[in-house]
Amino acid sequence: MDGVFSQVLQVGGRSNSLGRTAEVVDAVVAEPVRLRELLDCVHDQDAWVRMRAVDAVEKVCRVDPGRVAPYVEELLTTWTTSDQASVQWHLAQVLRQVRLTPAQQERAIAWLAARVVTTDADWIVAVETMRTLLVLVDAGVVPADVVAGLVEVQRGHHSASVRRKADQFLEQLRRTGG
């Protein structure tokens, strides 16, 4: 695929459509050097381009987390400052797929915990954040009781789906000794 990713990612209307995101993912998988171009799209003026770009980065990460790993510091510095829900939930997804240094783990846990310390989070952000925190519990990176306390908060979320997920995650934590 020739062209600038930001232009390609504009195509798809102004709905939650992912537009041509799959084409961008395929292009980056075929030419890993283009990941930089895709990452730059996360800072685009257009919120839809940003949403599609972070979705594409997460999908590239699914294919090969090692491709995204060199950019974790950048993501923890720039994506964590975004108040766009799609950036936040995709960052939560990426953080559970890449290998983090101990310092990165600390920063990631602090950022994730801040998303679910209250029930104000977007429902997808809340669910993906809790899911990532459970992965970090399973990896022995964060204590189960700390995560259980955060998940317990989400049992009061305005979204019924978040409340259901929180109940499921608490049960999972109980089964694993949390």
Protein Blocks (a to p, Z undefined) as FASTA:
>chain_A
ZZjfklmmmggpjafbekjmmmmmmmmmmmmmlmmmmmmmmmgfblklmmmmmmmmmmmm
mmommlmmmmmmmmmmmmmmpcbfklmmmmmmmmmmpccdfklmmmmmmmmmmmmmpckb
cfklmmmmmmmmmmmmmnopacfklmmmmmmmmmmpfblklmmmmmmmmmmmmmnoZZ
